[in-house]
Amino acid sequence: MTEVCLQPKESISLILDSSNTDFLTNYSPAIQLRKDKQYEIALVNLETYYSFPNIDKKNNIFRYSIDNGANWNEIEIPEGSYELKQINNEIFRIMKSRGH
């Protein structure tokens, strides 16, 4: 039978905040870890606000035809992070402004 340890564990919460994708944080005073203990680290929460573009120069051109392929129209979507509904709304907005 496996014995379960029910004693509470020490914990430290660290909050990191930056507007850059690569950053370094220093703590003062430094976090002291004891050599006679074992430690684990876990990422509990990651909040990103549109930090990963899903539209970039590789996939930002939308081509469409209103005459069965005789002529083609292009819409260039600016690089950024979009929800599908936002992309759809922008494409239809531009098509409507062109009379399509």
C-alpha positions as CSV (number, residue, x, y, z in Angstrom):
1,M,0.0,0.0,0.0
2,T,1.4,3.4,-0.9
3,E,1.7,6.0,1.9
4,V,0.4,9.4,1.0
5,C,2.0,12.5,2.6
6,L,-0.8,14.9,3.7
7,Q,1.5,17.6,5.1
8,P,1.1,21.0,3.4
9,K,3.9,22.0,1.1
10,E,5.7,25.3,1.1
11,S,4.9,27.4,-2.0
12,I,6.0,30.6,-3.6
13,S,3.9,32.5,-6.2
14,L,5.8,34.6,-8.8
15,I,4.1,37.0,-11.1
16,L,6.0,37.9,-14.3
17,D,4.8,40.7,-16.5
18,S,6.3,42.1,-19.6
19,S,5.2,43.5,-23.0
20,N,8.2,41.8,-24.6
21,T,8.4,38.1,-25.6
22,D,11.9,37.7,-24.2
23,F,12.6,39.1,-20.8
24,L,14.6,38.6,-17.6
25,T,13.4,39.2,-14.1
26,N,15.6,39.6,-11.0
27,Y,14.2,39.1,-7.5
28,S,15.6,41.1,-4.6
29,P,16.1,39.6,-2.1
30,A,17.0,36.4,-4.1
31,I,14.9,33.3,-3.5
32,Q,16.8,31.0,-1.2
33,L,16.4,27.3,-1.8
34,R,17.6,24.8,0.8
35,K,19.9,22.0,-0.4
36,D,18.3,19.4,1.8
37,K,14.9,19.7,0.1
38,Q,13.6,18.8,-3.3
39,Y,11.8,21.4,-5.4
40,E,9.3,21.3,-8.2
41,I,8.2,24.2,-10.5
42,A,4.9,24.4,-12.4
43,L,3.4,27.0,-14.7
44,V,-0.1,27.5,-13.2
45,N,-1.4,30.2,-15.5
46,L,-0.3,31.9,-18.7
47,E,-2.2,34.9,-20.0
48,T,-1.4,36.2,-23.4
49,Y,-3.3,38.9,-25.1
50,Y,-3.0,38.5,-28.9
51,S,0.7,37.8,-28.7
52,F,0.9,35.1,-31.3
53,P,0.0,36.4,-34.8
54,N,-2.1,33.9,-36.8
55,I,-1.9,36.2,-39.9
56,D,1.5,37.1,-41.2
57,K,3.2,37.8,-44.6
58,K,2.9,34.1,-45.5
59,N,-0.9,33.9,-45.3
60,N,-2.3,37.4,-45.4
61,I,-3.6,37.5,-49.0
62,F,-7.3,36.5,-49.6
63,R,-8.1,36.0,-53.3
64,Y,-11.7,35.8,-54.6
65,S,-13.5,35.9,-57.9
66,I,-17.0,37.2,-58.6
67,D,-17.0,36.0,-62.2
68,N,-16.1,32.2,-62.0
69,G,-12.4,32.8,-62.1
70,A,-12.2,35.2,-65.1
71,N,-10.8,37.9,-62.8
72,W,-9.4,37.8,-59.4
73,N,-9.5,40.3,-56.5
74,E,-7.1,40.3,-53.6
75,I,-7.5,41.5,-50.0
76,E,-4.4,41.9,-47.9
77,I,-5.0,41.5,-44.2
78,P,-2.5,43.2,-41.9
79,E,-0.3,41.0,-39.8
80,G,-1.9,40.4,-36.4
81,S,-3.8,38.1,-34.1
82,Y,-7.4,37.6,-35.2
83,E,-10.4,35.6,-34.3
84,L,-12.1,33.9,-37.2
85,K,-15.1,36.1,-36.9
86,Q,-12.9,39.2,-37.1
87,I,-11.2,37.9,-40.3
88,N,-14.6,37.1,-41.9
89,N,-16.0,40.5,-41.0
90,E,-13.0,42.3,-42.4
91,I,-13.1,40.4,-45.7
92,F,-16.9,41.0,-46.1
93,R,-16.4,44.7,-45.2
94,I,-13.8,45.2,-47.9
95,M,-15.8,43.1,-50.5
96,K,-18.9,45.3,-49.8
97,S,-16.8,48.5,-50.1
98,R,-15.8,47.3,-53.5
99,G,-19.4,46.6,-54.5
100,H,-19.0,42.8,-54.4
